[in-house]
Amino acid sequence: MPPGRPVAWLALSAAALSLAALPCRAIRGGEPQKSVVNSIGMKLVRIEAGEFMMGNSHPLQEELAELARTGPPVPASDLKDLYPRHRVRITRPFYVGVWHVTRGQFRRFVADTGYRTESEESGRGAWGYAPKTGRVQQKPEYSWRNTGFEQADEHPVVSVSWKDALAFCGWLSRREGKAYRLPTEAEWEYVCRAGTATRYWPGDDPASLVGVAKEAEGGATPKAGGASAGAPAESPSFTYPVGAFRPNAFGLCDMHGNAWQWCADWYDEKYYERSPLEDPKGPATGKYRVVRGGCWLVKASVSTAAIRIGFAPAESRFLVGFRVVEEVGRGRTNWTNSGDAIPDS
């Protein structure tokens, strides 16, 4: 599967599918946030305006050493887009989905509109994964409906492009009479960190993700009722039901792992050098769109709060989904935060 932005440490090899147990560490959450539930059963929490330090909180050489400790060494150029660390001010409150958009919610959108995803419309299909052979390939039969592995409606929808995610936001905006969109990259990191400054919101060590996320190199079985709880030990568990693990202090689940999440921004590896203080929205143009958060297949070391990847927006991958933001005090809109029109559907 050709990556949108080649990086040595994002290799999707057979070795990445091994699941190793990690010791558990207690995690203390914060105060409950104000939450709402919309007409399709999507739960969102209110996030207040505030400031945080965006980017990697550890020096470059320290991060390179950490990656070398958990896998093959990587060139410094692969991590330079995480620096410089810089202050960001989020000036407006907003609501954000507690979980990824689910297959069931995306199915409802498709049923209401007759929408066909980019991979379906093109006839080329999405990138899928064949568990029996371990092969990753793009085929016409792969789409959000068929990723190559079993998913239920409670799992995050994947194999959707950036445009497909925007089309969902446009439908939801019209349905609810409110402004739904993808989060900016800055908003995503702000809500992921939830007041922390460590590699992951629970801590610096990948072991801190136990009970919080499940990546290829470790994690924990989801709480009772999780569909992947009965998966054979030698098999990857793929995606798992949203909300299967504990939330962060803002009440958000799966900020690390499960599926990569589309953001509104164009990707630019040097954007942090000129990012504005208030409400950065990314560069005006680009070739790739930002994805954040990691997924069930990659190592914990590439699922940190700071890691940012650029994927081609038209590609549909079995690793990539999204969550939504609802703007506070604004009616429905036909525009994303990055200034691109939401396609009608």
C-alpha positions, -999 to +999 in steps of 0.1 A: +000+000+000+018+031-011+017+057+017+007+093+011+039+105+026+066+078+028+081+075+063+103+046+073+087+042+107+052+036+093+060+002+078+029-020+078+047-053+080+036-087+092+057-082+123+036-052+132+006-075+137+020-092+168+002-084+200+024-083+232+010-078+266+021-047+286+019-040+323-011-019+334-009+015+349-036+033+367-051+064+349-071+091+366-096+110+345-107+146+348-141+162+356-170+152+333-175+176+304-209+189+292-222+165+266-250+164+240-265+136+219-278+144+184-306+128+164-285+099+151-272+090+186-238+107+182-225+118+216-203+150+217-187+168+245-182+206+249-146+217+248-138+252+261-114+276+246-079+275+259-041+273+252-017+245+249+018+236+236+015+219+202+041+196+188+065+171+203+072+177+240+105+158+239+137+169+220+143+154+186+172+132+197+153+118+226+124+109+203+147+092+178+162+072+207+127+062+218+117+050+183+150+031+180+142+014+214+109+001+201+118-006+164+142+001+136+161+034+137+146+062+117+162+093+100+157+126+118+140+140+087+110+118+095+103+136+127+112+172+119+075+180+111+068+176+149+089+207+156+092+235+167+069+230+197+047+261+198+019+278+217-016+276+202-047+294+214-081+279+207-104+310+209-138+294+206-155+266+224-167+236+203-182+202+206-163+171+194-175+135+189-166+113+218-159+085+193-151+080+157-181+082+133-193+046+133-202+023+104-238+025+116-239+063+114-222+063+080-247+037+068-276+060+078-260+088+058-257+066+028-293+054+032-306+089+035-287+103+005-278+075-018-242+087-015-214+066-032-180+070-018-150+080-039-137+044-040-171+030-051-176+058-077-142+053-093-146+016-096-111+011-083-122+003-048-105+010-015-074-005+001-084-036+020-067-062+041-070-100+037-064-116+071-058-151+057-030-140+034-019-108+051-020-091+018-029-054+015-042-043-018-066-020-037-095-040-052-130-031-065-147-052-039-131-033-010-150-003+004-164+010+037-189-019+034-161-045+030-127-038+045-115-074+042-121-080+079-152-083+101-167-050+114-200-043+131-220-011+131-204-001+164-169-001+148-154+031+133-162+035+097-129+032+076-120+031+040-135+065+035-117+094+018-114+130+030-142+140+006-164+112+019-159+125+055-168+161+044-199+148+026-210+131+059-204+164+077-225+183+051-254+158+055-252+160+093-252+198+092-283+199+071-300+173+092-293+189+125-294+226+115-259+230+130-224+234+117-205+201+116-171+197+102-137+179+106-115+191+134-085+212+126-052+196+133-047+220+162-081+212+177-074+175+174-042+177+193-058+200+219-085+175+227-062+145+225-038+160+250-066+171+273-042+192+294-013+168+292+022+173+277+033+136+275+037+114+244+002+099+250-024+115+272-019+089+299+019+092+300+052+089+282+055+051+282+036+030+256+026+008+286+004+038+297-019+029+268-031-003+284-068+002+291-068+032+268-059+019+233-049-012+214-020-010+189+000-036+171+027-038+197+006-039+228-026-029+246-054-046+264-085-065+257-115-041+255-139-040+284-167-065+286-188-065+255-160-055+231-163-074+198-126-082+197-125-097+232-127-132+218-101-128+191-075-156+190-042-145+206-023-150+173-047-129+153-048-091+151-081-078+164-084-051+137-108-023+146-129-026+178-162-010+189-159+027+197-158+034+234-143+001+243-115+018+263-113+045+290-117+081+279-092+110+285-099+139+309-121+156+282-142+124+280-129+113+246-122+077+236-098+063+210-077+094+206-048+068+203-054+038+181-084+021+165-083+042+133-064+072+120-086+103+119-089+128+090-084+164+099-095+195+079-059+208+072-036+204+043-004+188+054+029+208+053+059+194+071+072+230+078+039+245+088+048+247+125+076+272+116+050+298+107+018+286+125-002+315+139-009+317+176-047+317+173-068+290+157-043+277+131-060+261+101-031+248+082-017+259+048-040+272+021-031+245-004-013+212-005-011+176-018-019+156+013-044+160+041-035+155+078-044+123+096-038+118+134-040+093+162-026+060+149-046+029+144-049-008+153-021-018+130+008+006+137+030+006+168+022+027+198+053+047+191+036+061+160+003+068+177+014+097+199-004+129+205+021+148+183+025+124+153+012+139+121+010+121+087-001+133+053-024+110+032-037+117-003-072+129+003-088+108-025-075+075-011-097+053+010-077+031+034-089+004+058-069+022+085-085+057+083-118+070+097-128+103+113-146+121+141-166+154+138-167+188+154-199+208+160-194+245+162-209+264+191-234+292+183-234+288+146-261+274+123-254+249+096-227+258+071-215+247+037-178+254+046-152+235+064-127+252+087-101+250+060-123+270+036-132+241+012-168+237+001-186+206+016-200+187-014-238+184-016-251+149-012 
